[in-house]
């Protein structure tokens, strides 16, 4: 079975507590705050891929990421010990905190790369600063499901899905870079005008499952 299939099926069985979802939200918001204050410009998907390759796993282990790892690690260990999951070597269970931390640090950089590309495209094509809520929503939807048209019927962030992705990928040692490259390609092709027309006013809940 392909690694991505195993990861997706494992994640589908993993319940995400609200504490983990909130911690993922804190990581996302900090990632985009840093993006807004950064002077790095990403004009194309190729630019973003080079940026990620040149700075592999260099995101600092901030307090926000540490908090996510602290609440996510027990969830991962319980899940990996569950009888319904694929047999996993004990060393992965024992080292899950470290591996989840690496995945989240890389995930922050990947989200920032996708967000920077989308922001650049909005600024160039709309000649105006993009709606930050829309950029966050599109970034997460593309990051999680790069082959699907992003659902912007509401701007709630899919934080539970994001947490599952990071926990399962980290605990099982899955590399998320290929999916991120697919997401960057999708961000470069995305019809922004059509997306904007389908976007509601940014009101209501800020998270979704």
C-alpha positions as CSV (number, residue, x, y, z in Angstrom):
1,X,0.0,0.0,0.0
2,X,1.4,3.5,-0.9
3,X,2.6,5.6,2.0
4,X,0.0,8.3,1.4
5,X,-2.9,5.8,1.5
6,X,-1.6,4.4,4.8
7,X,-1.3,7.9,6.2
8,X,-4.7,9.0,5.1
9,X,-6.4,5.9,6.4
10,X,-4.6,6.2,9.7
11,X,-5.6,9.9,10.0
12,X,-9.2,9.2,9.3
13,X,-9.3,7.1,12.5
14,X,-7.7,9.7,14.6
15,X,-10.0,11.8,16.8
16,X,-8.6,15.3,17.4
17,X,-9.3,16.8,20.9
18,X,-10.2,20.5,21.0
19,X,-7.0,21.3,22.8
20,X,-5.0,20.0,19.9
21,X,-7.2,21.8,17.4
22,X,-6.7,25.1,19.2
23,X,-3.0,24.5,19.4
24,X,-2.9,24.0,15.7
25,X,-4.8,27.2,15.2
26,X,-2.2,29.1,17.3
27,X,0.6,27.7,15.1
28,X,-1.2,28.7,11.9
29,X,-1.9,32.3,13.1
30,X,1.7,32.7,14.2
31,X,2.9,31.4,10.9
32,X,0.9,34.0,9.0
33,X,1.9,36.8,11.3
34,X,5.5,36.0,10.5
35,X,4.6,35.8,6.8
36,X,3.1,39.3,6.9
37,X,6.2,40.7,8.6
38,X,8.6,39.0,6.2
39,X,10.2,40.6,3.2
40,X,10.5,37.3,1.3
41,X,8.8,37.5,-2.0
42,X,7.5,34.3,-3.7
43,X,6.5,35.0,-7.3
44,X,6.2,31.4,-8.7
45,X,5.8,27.9,-7.5
46,X,9.4,27.3,-8.6
47,X,10.5,30.1,-6.3
48,X,8.7,28.6,-3.4
49,X,10.2,25.1,-4.0
50,X,13.7,26.5,-4.2
51,X,13.1,28.4,-1.0
52,X,12.0,25.3,0.8
53,X,14.9,23.3,-0.5
54,X,17.4,25.9,0.5
55,X,16.1,26.1,4.1
56,X,15.2,22.6,5.0
57,X,13.9,22.3,8.6
58,X,15.2,25.6,9.8
59,X,12.0,27.0,11.5
60,X,12.8,27.6,15.1
61,X,11.0,25.5,17.8
62,X,8.8,28.4,19.0
63,X,6.7,28.2,22.2
64,X,3.6,27.9,20.0
65,X,5.0,24.9,18.2
66,X,6.2,23.4,21.5
67,X,2.7,23.7,22.9
68,X,1.2,21.9,19.9
69,X,3.8,19.1,20.2
70,X,3.1,18.8,23.9
71,X,-0.7,18.2,23.5
72,X,-0.4,16.3,20.2
73,X,2.2,13.7,21.3
74,X,-0.1,11.8,23.8
75,X,-2.7,11.6,21.1
76,X,-0.2,10.2,18.6
77,X,1.1,7.6,21.1
78,X,-2.4,6.4,22.0
79,X,-3.3,6.1,18.4
80,X,-0.1,4.3,17.4
81,X,-0.7,1.7,20.1
82,X,-4.3,1.1,19.0
83,X,-5.1,-2.3,17.6
84,X,-6.8,-0.9,14.5
85,X,-3.6,0.8,13.2
86,X,-0.9,-0.6,10.9
87,X,1.8,-2.2,13.0
88,X,4.3,0.5,13.9
89,X,7.8,-0.1,15.3
90,X,8.0,0.9,19.0
91,X,10.9,3.3,18.2
92,X,8.4,5.5,16.2
93,X,6.1,5.6,19.2
94,X,8.9,6.5,21.6
95,X,10.3,9.2,19.3
96,X,7.0,10.7,18.3
97,X,7.5,14.0,20.0
98,X,10.7,14.7,18.1
99,X,9.3,13.6,14.8
100,X,6.1,15.6,15.2
101,X,8.1,18.6,16.1
102,X,10.1,18.3,12.9
103,X,7.0,17.8,10.8
104,X,5.3,20.9,12.3
105,X,8.4,23.1,11.8
106,X,8.6,22.0,8.2
107,X,4.8,22.4,8.0
108,X,5.0,26.0,9.1
109,X,7.5,26.8,6.3
110,X,5.4,25.0,3.8
111,X,2.3,26.9,4.8
112,X,4.2,30.2,4.6
113,X,5.5,29.3,1.1
114,X,2.0,28.6,-0.2
115,X,0.6,31.7,1.5
116,X,3.3,33.9,0.1
117,X,2.7,32.7,-3.4
118,X,-1.1,33.3,-3.1
119,X,-0.6,36.7,-1.6
120,X,1.7,37.7,-4.5
121,X,-0.8,36.5,-7.0
122,X,-3.6,38.4,-5.4
123,X,-1.5,41.6,-5.3
124,X,-0.5,41.3,-8.9
125,X,-3.9,40.3,-10.3
126,X,-6.2,42.3,-8.1
127,X,-3.8,45.2,-7.6
128,X,-4.8,45.2,-3.9
129,X,-3.7,43.5,-0.7
130,X,-5.5,40.2,-0.3
131,X,-8.0,39.4,2.4
132,X,-5.8,37.6,5.1
133,X,-8.7,35.3,6.1
134,X,-9.1,34.2,2.5
135,X,-5.3,33.6,2.0
136,X,-5.3,31.5,5.2
137,X,-8.3,29.5,4.1
138,X,-6.9,28.8,0.6
139,X,-3.5,28.0,1.9
140,X,-4.8,25.3,4.3
141,X,-7.2,23.8,1.8
142,X,-4.5,23.5,-0.9
143,X,-1.9,22.2,1.6
144,X,-4.3,19.5,2.8
145,X,-6.0,18.6,-0.5
146,X,-3.9,20.0,-3.4
147,X,-5.8,18.0,-6.1
148,X,-9.2,19.5,-5.1
149,X,-10.8,22.8,-5.9
150,X,-10.6,24.7,-2.5
151,X,-13.9,25.0,-0.7
152,X,-14.4,28.7,0.2
153,X,-18.1,28.5,1.0
154,X,-17.0,29.6,4.5
155,X,-13.6,30.9,5.8
156,X,-13.4,28.5,8.7
157,X,-10.0,26.9,8.9
158,X,-9.8,23.0,8.8
159,X,-7.7,22.9,11.9
160,X,-8.7,19.3,12.9
161,X,-7.6,18.0,9.5
162,X,-4.3,20.0,9.7
163,X,-3.6,18.5,13.2
164,X,-4.3,15.0,11.9
165,X,-1.9,15.6,9.0
166,X,0.9,16.8,11.2
167,X,0.4,14.1,13.9
168,X,0.1,11.2,11.6
169,X,2.8,12.3,9.2
170,X,5.2,13.0,12.1
171,X,4.5,9.9,14.0
172,X,4.8,7.6,11.0
173,X,7.8,9.5,9.6
174,X,6.1,10.6,6.4
175,X,7.6,13.4,4.3
176,X,5.0,16.0,3.4
177,X,7.2,17.8,0.8
178,X,5.7,16.1,-2.3
179,X,2.1,17.1,-1.3
180,X,3.4,20.6,-0.6
181,X,4.9,20.9,-4.1
182,X,1.6,19.7,-5.6
183,X,-0.1,22.4,-3.5
184,X,2.3,25.1,-4.8
185,X,1.5,24.0,-8.4
186,X,-2.2,24.2,-7.6
187,X,-1.8,27.7,-6.1
188,X,0.0,28.8,-9.2
189,X,-2.9,27.6,-11.4
190,X,-5.8,28.6,-9.2
191,X,-8.4,30.9,-10.7
192,X,-8.4,33.7,-8.2
193,X,-11.2,35.6,-9.8
194,X,-13.6,32.6,-9.5
195,X,-12.5,31.9,-5.9
196,X,-13.1,35.5,-4.9
197,X,-16.6,35.4,-6.3
198,X,-17.4,32.3,-4.2
199,X,-16.1,33.8,-1.0
200,X,-18.5,35.0,1.7
201,X,-18.0,38.0,3.9
202,X,-15.5,37.0,6.6
203,X,-17.8,36.4,9.5
204,X,-18.7,33.5,11.7
205,X,-16.5,30.7,13.2
206,X,-12.8,30.7,12.5
207,X,-12.3,26.9,12.5
208,X,-13.9,23.9,10.8
209,X,-13.3,20.2,10.8
